[in-house]
Amino acid sequence: MRETIKNAIGETIQGLVKSGIKTSFTAKELKELGVEIPKVEITAKDIQEIREKIKLSQSVFAKVLNVSSSSVMQWEQGKRTPSGSTKVLLELLRENPNLLNYRIGSSAQSSQS
């Protein structure tokens, strides 16, 4: 495949992935086309800023994320770093702080469900 065609296809697929359109490419195929899925970079300061932006204590933030309060505290102190899907979830919260508002419901709402 000519390099210019390969680059054009790669850019198109990258655009599809970024816009949320489902694709069925394998990781190997994406790599061959030059499509990169960037690593999630999140710092202790980022985590604290996310939590403060959504105005939650460490313990409530931990419950919303379904992790221990100790984990949140250690992330914010830089002693540990989140991994896997938690890291991605924190990245999503950085972009959209209201993303998990539905997880914080009143007991009146819960009993009506």
WORAQUI-V255796 format. One record per backbone hydrogen bond with DSSP energy under -1.0 kcal/mol. NH is the residue of the N-H (numbers start at 1). CO is the residue of the C=O. Records with the same first field share a line. If there is no record, write none. Layout:
NH=CO + CO
This chain:
6=2
7=3
8=4
9=5
10=6
11=7
12=8
13=9
14=10
15=11
16=12
17=13
18=14
19=15
20=17
21=16
30=26
31=27
32=28
33=29
34=31
35=30
47=43
48=44
49=45
50=46
51=47
52=48
53=49
54=50
56=51
61=57
62=58
63=59
64=60
65=61
67=62
72=68
73=69
74=70
75=71
76=72
77=73
78=75
79=74
80=74
86=83
88=84
89=85
90=86
91=87
92=88
93=89
94=90
95=91
96=92
99=96
101=98
103=100
104=101
110=106
111=107
112=108
